[in-house]
Amino acid sequence: MNDILKSAKWDELVHARYRVSVSTATQLNETLEVLLSHRSVRAYLPEALPDGTVETLVAAAQSASSSSNLQVWSVVAVEDTARKARLAEFAGGQKHILEAPLFLLWLVDLHRLTALGAARGEPAEALDYLESFLLGAVDTAIAAQNAVVALESLGLGAVYIGGIRNKPAEVAAELGLPPHAFALFGLAVGRPDPARPASVKPRLPQDVVLFKEQYNWGEAQQAGIAAYNERLRTFQREQGLRQQDWTAQAGTRVRNAGALSGRDILHQVLHSLGFTLR
Ligand SMILES: Cc1cc2nc3c(=O)[nH]c(=O)nc-3n(C[C@H](O)[C@H](O)[C@H](O)COP(=O)(O)O)c2cc1C
């Protein structure tokens, strides 16, 4: 690609992400192209993934940084149709889980270090603290995102499934999880069906999320959000979706405990799964 074409492509990708021009000083490369082109994919071709795909994705995931190199996550790869169907129901009946040839369940896994501590006859008390759970959630998420970038670079598509946290105890039983292991989210993976393509969803303008030196919530942010409501409505119109402001959507999603679809009892469920969260 020559430089002019490269920069036209970069402008196009940034524009698709924001629906407005953004001044950047970047030369396009393949990594940025994959990142900027991300969209959640919920429609897949009914074909198995090439042998070794899971191992490739896990290699990418394990290449992510790991807090103190503790490596406190694991992943369960599910391909069995009946198991996918049960997990799809736990996640609120999300059909795309069943359609995907591969469903990855990303676990905060404090069991490994707990078991190793017990085998050495040593306590592992630090794992009882909220900090350790948070560390596990952070590491699991950045590892999974590495896998997403990797699979998108291979022409595959995926969607995260937080819906599995609607029924965490049932998911844990289905996956045969030991105490101190928690399925943080799922990831449905497959080859995108070109007949049902997904589009790049615009994001909040950078004015709203990027602060220089200090946080500053003011008129620029309010204006940016108003502009975003308009841009998202345009996107929804193009996609044949119901038009609704982002502020209304987000407001509904955070309105009350009921909006958490059963996850309001997560603290109790985590306790029952062995997480003390002191
Ligand atoms: C942790 C996490 C959990 C998610 N859970 C779900 C889910 O259960 N079902 C779903 O269809 N999409 C889910 N999504 C996808 C988001 O809805 C999607 O990323 C967002 O609308 C932005 O769209 P995009 O990924 O296409 O840019 C989840 C995303 C993340 C990061």
The ligand as an ORCA input file, in Angstrom:
! r2SCAN-3c Opt
* xyz 0 1
  C     -17.432     -7.981     28.859
  C     -18.448     -7.868     27.749
  C     -19.623     -8.577     27.832
  C     -20.536     -8.555     26.769
  N     -21.660     -9.333     26.834
  C     -22.456     -9.430     25.748
  C     -23.542    -10.370     25.742
  O     -23.810    -11.076     26.716
  N     -24.271    -10.475     24.609
  C     -24.006     -9.725     23.484
  O     -24.702     -9.902     22.469
  N     -22.997     -8.817     23.468
  C     -22.211     -8.672     24.566
  N     -21.149     -7.809     24.550
  C     -20.861     -7.024     23.328
  C     -21.199     -5.546     23.491
  O     -22.580     -5.379     23.435
  C     -20.503     -4.799     22.344
  O     -19.102     -4.923     22.479
  C     -20.878     -3.301     22.337
  O     -22.231     -3.126     22.023
  C     -20.052     -2.539     21.306
  O     -20.229     -3.107     20.020
  P     -19.004     -3.646     19.182
  O     -18.268     -4.689     19.989
  O     -19.612     -4.240     17.932
  O     -18.130     -2.490     18.880
  C     -20.266     -7.760     25.627
  C     -19.088     -7.001     25.581
  C     -18.192     -7.056     26.618
  C     -16.922     -6.243     26.547
*
